[in-house]
Amino acid sequence: MLARSFARQSVRSLSTTRVVLSSNEGATAAGKDAFSDRERAQETAYVKKHEAEQLKALKEQLAKQKETIDQLAQEIKSLKK
């Protein structure tokens, strides 16, 4: 009986124990090293290049659509005559 009550108390005490750590304890560099800066710069360059490619493709599509609109407008004018 005594063993059971001791076991319950030890389980309760373990389950309510909290671990308190400081925010910097055990952490590696805070992200301000040259590697992270270089990686961030490479990611930014990649994103800008990708966005430029997408913008170029959209401009080409827009130009094709404008040509199609112009052709259709000319056909409408010729049909009205």
C-alpha positions in Angstrom: 0.0 0.0 0.0 2.8 2.4 0.9 4.5 1.5 -2.4 1.4 2.4 -4.4 1.0 5.8 -2.7 4.7 6.6 -3.3 4.4 5.5 -6.9 1.4 7.8 -7.4 3.2 10.7 -5.8 6.3 10.3 -7.9 4.3 10.1 -11.1 2.4 13.2 -10.1 5.5 15.1 -9.3 7.1 14.1 -12.6 4.1 15.1 -14.6 3.9 18.6 -13.1 7.6 19.3 -13.3 8.4 22.0 -15.8 11.6 22.6 -17.6 12.7 26.2 -17.8 15.3 27.1 -20.4 16.5 30.5 -21.5 15.9 31.3 -25.1 19.6 31.3 -26.1 20.7 28.3 -24.2 21.8 25.5 -26.4 21.0 27.4 -29.6 23.4 27.7 -32.4 24.3 31.1 -34.0 21.4 33.4 -34.0 21.2 33.5 -37.8 23.5 36.5 -38.4 26.5 34.6 -39.8 27.9 35.0 -43.3 26.4 31.7 -44.5 22.8 32.7 -43.7 23.3 36.1 -45.3 24.7 34.5 -48.4 21.9 32.0 -48.5 19.3 34.7 -48.1 20.9 36.7 -50.9 20.9 33.7 -53.2 17.2 33.0 -52.4 16.3 36.6 -53.1 18.2 36.5 -56.5 16.5 33.3 -57.4 13.1 34.8 -56.6 13.8 37.9 -58.6 15.0 35.9 -61.6 11.9 33.7 -61.4 9.5 36.6 -61.2 11.3 38.3 -64.1 10.8 35.2 -66.2 7.1 35.1 -65.3 6.7 38.8 -66.1 8.4 38.3 -69.5 6.1 35.3 -70.3 3.0 37.4 -69.3 4.1 40.3 -71.4 4.5 38.0 -74.4 1.0 36.6 -73.8 -0.4 40.1 -73.6 1.3 41.1 -76.9 -0.3 38.0 -78.6 -3.7 38.8 -77.2 -3.4 42.4 -78.4 -2.5 41.2 -81.9 -5.6 38.9 -81.8 -7.8 41.8 -80.7 -6.4 44.0 -83.5 -7.1 41.2 -86.1 -10.6 40.7 -84.9 -11.3 44.4 -84.9 -10.1 44.6 -88.5 -12.4 41.7 -89.4 -15.3 43.4 -87.8 -14.6 46.6 -89.8 -14.3 44.7 -93.0 -17.6 42.9 -92.3 -19.4 46.1 -91.6 -18.5 47.6 -95.0 
